[in-house]
Amino acid sequence: MASSEAIAAGAARFPKPADRTFQYGTAGFRMKASLLDSVVYRVGLLAALRSRKLNGQIIGVMITASHNPPDDNGVKLVDPMGEMLEASWENHATTLANASNEQVLVEAYESLTDNLNIKPEAKSRVVFARDTRASGPHLVTALVEALKATGTQSTDFKILTTPQLHYLTRCINTKGTVYEYGEPTEQGYYKKLSVAFNTAMQGAKFSGPVTVDCANGVGGPKLRELIKYLPSVSEGGVEIKVVNDDIVEPEKLNYLCGADYVKTGQRAPPSSQAAPLARCASLDGDADRIVYYFLDSDSTFRLLDGDRIATLAALFISDLARSAGLGEKLKVGVVQTAYANGSSTAYIENDLKLPAVCTPTGVKHLHHAATKFDVGVYFEANGHGTVVFSDLALKRLFKYEPKSPAQSSSLNTLRALSHLINQTVGDALSDLLLVEVILAHKGWGPKEWDQTYTDLPNRLVRVEVANRNIFKTVDAERKLEKPEGVQAIIDGLVGKYKQGRAFARASGTEDAVRVYAEASTRGEADDLAAKVAGIVKSAGV
């Protein structure tokens, strides 16, 4: 049970900076680590409230800043089924984070307890983990103080990838139920992926190694651990070469490496030594994103981003469903954001004959839309995504009786994929194995994958602004509603470019606006992006 005195005493140890306003966004709270003490403490309070509201179900707390620089850190909450925090509770997180002093904080905490009809005597349980950032242990101290002040049972899982904590949260909450998701340990995570991978790769043959850049983050040691559970090359497994896995020097995190570096700069990390046509992949700092890329025969860089992974997964899963005899019983759909390349959307709708839905940026939006399908494939272009199987789809998969050996083979692969894919959240390690299985089954290298459709040249630009909150969007973030008049200027520009498309949206994590542009040529895409960035810069002064 929480104690007002204990909450106030803990808050006094971690006072809120007077000149700062915090906002819980898509990535939770994220900023310079030196500013986070009070925020993490208050997130601990909210985690306790959330667990009590849900009758003692486990809530997860992850301390990470993903692809941000090493001096940043962040914190976010994980709901019982491994999903992101329920949207209505984001405002509660913001309220607690901005309470000006201990007394105001206690009043806000007690007000939430009353307004949400939370029983103070109810049990509260929390699990937490962190990435490899140097600031992590200190921030854990603030979190633990809040959990103690609220009488919350807690388990520290130390260093994990973000998806691993999502996995564990769901496993603990479903253990012993019909929805049991897996063994609730880090080792259980590796075992589940390896068993599913072994089953899914039956009849497939891997061609050459895949080199994985781990952004010098937590994905490095965790991928090396996963490899121990996978079949060796001599046993028919895939050779995984791990690079950029230095976690001893925290300042190397995301420096000239990682998925965001590759996606934004559209170039391989300088440390990459892969030969032309060799498969390469980059994770981000907390291993919830992955992008692929390769050098073609002319040593030209070719990116295979989240759009490509989504279309590859949708192609393979829909083909398997048809060949298993379930084509009419499983509705497969793809969920994208405005950042998805226009060519990918056309390929999904015109070639794969599957529905494509656009949502605002952010996992919570994509995940929710994906659950509307029997099998929902969602990926952001930055490489964050997964595949979600509905309860009905899983029942059909595991009860269906195949009518032939061919149907049986496809059905077994499809069933294995439902276990291989981390359905709680985007997971770079799970997605890596998924892509490798698909490419092996199809006998494709990165060149064949790249040739499924031709991306429109595009450019993503980050524009620093004084206040990102003045930029308001509509139409799944494809249009600016405010500042007034800016969208009309952008539209006028876009109309001058062949196959032109551009939009601007505020970052969810920093005072910046991201501008995306695409057009029929590289020069036009770059020019359009630069001009829209100039418009945004002027509007955001």
PyMOL commands that set and color helices and strands:
alter all, ss='L'
color gray80, all
select helices_A, chain A and resi 4-13+33-35+37-53+87-97+102-115+136-149+162-174+186-200+219-229+233-235+250-252+259-265+306-323+342-351+363-370+391-399+405-420+428-442+446-450+468-470+486-494+522-539
alter helices_A, ss='H'
color red, helices_A
select strands_A, chain A and resi 29-32+58-63+72-78+125-130+153-159+210-213+240-243+279-283+290-295+301-304+332-336+356-358+375-379+385-389+458-464+472-474+479-482+501-506+512-518
alter strands_A, ss='S'
color yellow, strands_A
deselect
rebuild
show_as cartoon
